[in-house]
Amino acid sequence: MFSDKTGPDGFEYVYISWSRCIMHSEVCCSLRTLGVDTGRLLDINFPARGVIGVLVYVQYLEEFKSQIACAKVSLIDSFDPLDPKNVADPKFANLSLSGLETQTLVLQNACCSQALKFLCPHLVLPVAHFFIQSGWIDIKEISAHPIAENFGLWNANGLLPRAIKDVLNHCQSLHMLFITETWLLSPACLPTSWSQYHLYRSPVVGNYHGSMGVLLLVSPSCSYAVTQIPMPNNYALTVKIGTLRLICLYLPPSMPTHEALDILSHCKRRMHLI
């Protein structure tokens, strides 16, 4: 961790040709089949008809190209995402050359904006600067891309207070962590700087802990206010974050189906609900 960084730094798109209509998930599945570590791919987009763009770290670039070449997949070395020929939508057919160039930039800008929305928070700025250097977005647009809050869910099957430090050490990329089956009893709190929202349950006879229980931990790095919302049952922890409403349910496996469906019916479908 403390050694000097070695090797090249930065990002680059690799462009692959394709011969039929294909979905993002199919691209990922196919690349995994070829032995590609898709966890090291930062973005997959479709910048033009018959072209797939894959964003990778430059240190992974040669390995990725080698894996693709071994599978006899065609690479497009000279592809320019700002080439007016990439605009294939018939509604733009009457545009002048300058109009097509403008529309190409608009489309590429949209691809970049979409990529930034789904990157891990620590990658947003460096990748955004790569897009700026490539002439695809303006520096003023960086602040316009919100870093998505990251949520995690873990079934603890009992949670000792002394264990929470180790748990959170593995959750540095998360802004919120839901934990089910905490077994905590009121007014227990965990020794952490993360904000806590508890759904306590009843004690278990003959034991020092309770049954079930749901907990939400909110990182100090979370930029939104979180508000807990009461629910008409003992199985759902509901919070509001910005305009988003999150419901974490833990239903015991022994619960009859009709009871489970009744509880779910109170989680009314609405916009911005997870």
MARROPA-727460 format. One record per residue (C-alpha): x, y, z. Coordinates in steps of 0.1 Angstrom, whole numbers, padded with zeros to 4 digits, always signed. Layout:
BEGIN
XYZ ...
//
This chain:
BEGIN
+0000+0000+0000 +0028+0024+0008 +0051+0015-0022 +0055+0038-0052 +0030+0034-0080 +0046+0017-0110 +0035+0013-0146 +0012+0035-0167 -0018+0052-0153 -0052+0061-0169 -0080+0046-0188 -0088+0036-0224 -0117+0023-0245 -0113-0009-0264 -0137-0012-0294 -0151-0045-0304 -0172-0053-0335 -0205-0072-0331 -0228-0086-0358 -0263-0086-0341 -0284-0068-0316 -0270-0076-0281 -0278-0065-0246 -0253-0052-0220 -0258-0083-0198 -0250-0106-0228 -0218-0087-0234 -0207-0093-0198 -0217-0130-0199 -0198-0135-0232 -0167-0118-0219 -0167-0139-0187 -0169-0170-0209 -0138-0158-0227 -0120-0156-0194 -0122-0118-0190 -0123-0105-0154 -0154-0083-0159 -0149-0068-0124 -0120-0048-0140 -0142-0034-0168 -0154+0001-0159 -0180+0007-0187 -0196-0011-0216 -0214+0010-0242 -0226+0010-0278 -0212+0041-0294 -0222+0031-0330 -0239+0004-0349 -0219-0028-0348 -0195-0014-0322 -0191-0022-0285 -0169+0001-0263 -0152-0013-0232 -0135+0010-0208 -0105-0005-0190 -0075+0006-0169 -0045+0010-0191 -0026-0015-0169 -0052-0041-0178 -0053-0031-0215 -0028-0055-0230 -0041-0085-0210 -0077-0077-0220 -0067-0073-0257 -0048-0106-0255 -0078-0125-0241 -0100-0110-0268 -0075-0118-0296 -0072-0154-0284 -0109-0158-0289 -0106-0144-0324 -0128-0114-0316 -0123-0085-0340 -0109-0053-0325 -0115-0019-0341 -0082+0000-0336 -0091+0031-0355 -0126+0038-0342 -0134+0075-0335 -0165+0079-0313 -0169+0115-0327 -0170+0104-0363 -0203+0118-0378 -0208+0085-0396 -0217+0070-0362 -0251+0088-0363 -0273+0062-0379 -0307+0073-0367 -0329+0081-0397 -0343+0112-0380 -0309+0129-0384 -0305+0120-0420 -0311+0156-0432 -0285+0172-0409 -0255+0189-0424 -0220+0177-0417 -0216+0202-0389 -0250+0192-0375 -0240+0155-0375 -0207+0164-0357 -0227+0182-0330 -0251+0153-0327 -0222+0128-0324 -0208+0149-0295 -0242+0149-0279 -0245+0111-0281 -0210+0106-0268 -0216+0130-0240 -0247+0110-0230 -0226+0078-0230 -0201+0094-0207 -0228+0107-0184 -0243+0072-0181 -0209+0057-0174 -0202+0082-0145 -0235+0074-0129 -0226+0038-0123 -0190+0040-0114 -0177+0034-0079 -0174+0068-0061 -0136+0068-0060 -0134+0064-0098 -0159+0091-0108 -0134+0120-0108 -0104+0103-0125 -0126+0088-0152 -0144+0122-0157 -0110+0138-0162 -0102+0112-0189 -0135+0121-0206 -0126+0158-0204 -0091+0152-0219 -0108+0132-0247 -0131+0162-0255 -0163+0143-0247 -0175+0163-0217 -0168+0197-0202 -0152+0203-0168 -0184+0221-0157 -0203+0189-0161 -0184+0170-0134 -0203+0185-0105 -0236+0177-0123 -0230+0140-0120 -0242+0129-0085 -0223+0100-0070 -0249+0073-0064 -0253+0062-0028 -0242+0026-0024 -0263+0002-0003 -0254-0032+0011 -0273-0060+0028 -0260-0086+0051 -0277-0114+0071 -0257-0115+0103 -0274-0144+0122 -0264-0127+0154 -0242-0097+0158 -0217-0091+0186 -0209-0054+0193 -0172-0061+0191 -0175-0075+0156 -0188-0044+0140 -0154-0028+0134 -0143-0057+0113 -0176-0057+0094 -0173-0021+0084 -0137-0024+0074 -0151-0045+0045 -0177-0019+0037 -0157+0012+0029 -0173+0016-0005 -0208+0016+0010 -0228+0046+0023 -0255+0024+0039 -0254-0012+0053 -0286-0030+0062 -0281-0059+0086 -0308-0085+0093 -0310-0110+0122 -0290-0087+0145 -0306-0103+0176 -0301-0069+0194 -0324-0058+0222 -0334-0023+0230 -0317+0000+0238 -0285-0016+0225 -0262+0003+0201 -0230-0006+0184 -0197+0011+0190 -0193+0028+0157 -0193+0063+0142 -0219+0052+0117 -0254+0064+0124 -0278+0036+0135 -0315+0029+0129 -0328-0001+0147 -0358-0024+0145 -0355-0042+0178 -0373-0075+0185 -0384-0094+0216 -0361-0113+0239 -0356-0151+0236 -0364-0170+0268 -0333-0183+0284 -0310-0163+0263 -0293-0129+0266 -0302-0119+0231 -0334-0112+0211 -0348-0128+0180 -0346-0114+0144 -0341-0076+0144 -0330-0053+0115 -0304-0025+0116 -0294+0002+0092 -0259+0017+0095 -0253+0050+0077 -0217+0060+0069 -0205+0095+0079 -0196+0100+0042 -0233+0098+0033 -0243+0132+0020 -0281+0128+0026 -0303+0131+0056 -0318+0098+0066 -0352+0096+0083 -0368+0064+0098 -0404+0059+0089 -0428+0038+0112 -0443+0006+0096 -0474-0013+0108 -0455-0045+0115 -0424-0057+0133 -0406-0070+0102 -0398-0040+0081 -0372-0012+0087 -0381+0018+0065 -0361+0049+0059 -0363+0079+0036 -0331+0092+0020 -0336+0122-0002 -0365+0114-0025 -0358+0076-0021 -0376+0053+0002 -0359+0021+0013 -0376-0009+0030 -0356-0037+0045 -0378-0067+0052 -0369-0098+0072 -0397-0124+0073 -0391-0156+0093 -0391-0187+0071 -0418-0203+0093 -0442-0174+0086 -0474-0186+0068 -0477-0174+0032 -0508-0154+0037 -0492-0134+0066 -0461-0127+0044 -0483-0115+0016 -0503-0093+0040 -0471-0076+0052 -0459-0071+0016 -0493-0055+0007 -0485-0027+0032 -0453-0019+0012 -0473+0001-0013 -0457+0004-0048 -0446+0039-0055 -0420+0058-0074 -0385+0059-0059 -0391+0028-0037 -0366+0000-0032 
//
